[in-house]
Amino acid sequence: MSFFGSSSAAPAKPAEDVKSAIVRQLQQEAAMANARALIGKINEHCFDACIPAPGSTLSSKESTCLSSCMEKYIAMWNVTSRTYIARVGQESKRLGGQDAAAFAAMATGSPEGSAGGLS
């Protein structure tokens, strides 16, 4: 009697399930890290550009500037992410490896290849 089942093919399925679960978890963690980085960069750049004298409230001009800046920054982030994903995909096909595609999805934080789901 074996601890791991009676056939040699039986353990492969649970191992693949565990691998898939780990990859999904890493993708989710990468997506969260990407979202935090995006929010941090937006705060850093847009705040400095739009609010010359911080106060207790935002003027309509500051609010409009922040909205426009955030929209532009997120659009730029998404274009950069899609370009990166396309490049990694090309390299993966060239190298013929599935591991490279999985790494690319992990690096971007989503299986669809968007920047943390912000596209």
C-alpha positions as CSV (number, residue, x, y, z in Angstrom):
1,M,0.0,0.0,0.0
2,S,1.4,3.4,-1.0
3,F,1.0,6.7,0.8
4,F,0.5,8.5,-2.5
5,G,-2.1,6.4,-4.2
6,S,-2.0,3.2,-6.2
7,S,-1.0,4.5,-9.6
8,S,1.8,6.8,-10.6
9,A,-0.5,9.1,-12.5
10,A,-2.8,9.9,-9.5
11,P,-0.5,12.3,-7.7
12,A,0.0,14.5,-10.8
13,K,-3.6,15.9,-10.6
14,P,-3.4,17.2,-7.0
15,A,0.1,18.5,-7.7
16,E,-1.2,20.5,-10.7
17,D,-4.1,21.8,-8.5
18,V,-1.6,23.0,-5.9
19,K,0.6,24.6,-8.6
20,S,-2.4,26.4,-10.1
21,A,-3.5,27.6,-6.7
22,I,-0.1,29.0,-6.0
23,V,0.1,30.7,-9.4
24,R,-3.3,32.3,-8.8
25,Q,-2.3,33.5,-5.4
26,L,0.9,35.0,-6.8
27,Q,-1.0,36.7,-9.5
28,Q,-3.4,38.2,-7.0
29,E,-0.5,39.4,-4.8
30,A,1.2,40.9,-7.9
31,A,-2.0,42.6,-8.9
32,M,-2.3,44.1,-5.4
33,A,1.4,45.3,-5.6
34,N,0.7,46.8,-9.0
35,A,-2.4,48.6,-7.8
36,R,-0.5,50.0,-4.7
37,A,2.3,51.2,-7.0
38,L,-0.1,52.9,-9.3
39,I,-1.9,54.6,-6.5
40,G,1.4,55.7,-5.0
41,K,2.6,57.1,-8.3
42,I,-0.6,58.9,-8.9
43,N,-0.6,60.4,-5.4
44,E,3.0,61.5,-5.8
45,H,2.8,63.0,-9.3
46,C,-0.7,64.3,-9.4
47,F,-0.7,65.8,-6.0
48,D,2.6,67.7,-6.7
49,A,1.3,68.9,-10.1
50,C,-2.2,69.9,-9.1
51,I,-2.1,71.2,-5.5
52,P,0.5,74.0,-5.2
53,A,-0.7,75.0,-1.7
54,P,-2.4,72.2,0.3
55,G,-5.3,73.2,2.4
56,S,-8.4,71.7,4.1
57,T,-10.4,71.6,0.8
58,L,-9.8,71.3,-2.9
59,S,-10.8,74.1,-5.3
60,S,-12.7,73.1,-8.4
61,K,-9.5,73.8,-10.5
62,E,-7.5,71.4,-8.2
63,S,-10.2,68.8,-8.4
64,T,-10.4,69.0,-12.2
65,C,-6.6,68.8,-12.4
66,L,-6.5,65.8,-10.2
67,S,-9.2,64.0,-12.1
68,S,-7.5,64.7,-15.5
69,C,-4.1,63.8,-14.1
70,M,-5.3,60.5,-12.7
71,E,-7.1,59.5,-15.9
72,K,-4.0,60.3,-18.0
73,Y,-1.7,58.4,-15.6
74,I,-3.9,55.3,-15.5
75,A,-4.2,55.4,-19.3
76,M,-0.4,55.6,-19.6
77,W,0.0,52.8,-17.1
78,N,-2.4,50.5,-19.1
79,V,-0.6,51.3,-22.4
80,T,2.7,50.5,-20.9
81,S,1.4,47.3,-19.3
82,R,-0.2,46.1,-22.6
83,T,3.1,46.8,-24.5
84,Y,5.1,44.9,-21.9
85,I,2.6,41.9,-22.0
86,A,2.8,41.8,-25.8
87,R,6.6,41.8,-25.7
88,V,6.7,39.1,-23.1
89,G,4.2,37.1,-25.2
90,Q,6.4,37.4,-28.3
91,E,9.4,36.3,-26.4
92,S,7.5,33.4,-24.9
93,K,6.4,32.2,-28.3
94,R,9.9,32.6,-29.6
95,L,11.3,30.6,-26.8
96,G,8.3,28.2,-26.9
97,G,7.8,28.1,-23.2
98,Q,4.6,28.1,-21.2
99,D,6.6,29.0,-18.0
100,A,7.4,32.4,-19.6
101,A,3.7,33.1,-20.2
102,A,2.9,32.1,-16.7
103,F,5.7,34.4,-15.4
104,A,4.4,37.3,-17.5
105,A,0.9,36.8,-16.1
106,M,2.3,36.7,-12.6
107,A,4.4,39.8,-13.2
108,T,1.4,41.8,-14.3
109,G,-0.8,40.3,-11.7
110,S,-3.6,39.0,-13.9
111,P,-4.2,36.1,-16.2
112,E,-5.7,38.4,-18.8
113,G,-2.6,40.5,-19.0
114,S,-3.9,43.8,-17.8
115,A,-2.3,46.1,-15.3
116,G,-3.8,44.6,-12.2
117,G,-7.3,44.8,-13.7
118,L,-7.2,48.5,-14.2
119,S,-7.6,48.6,-18.0
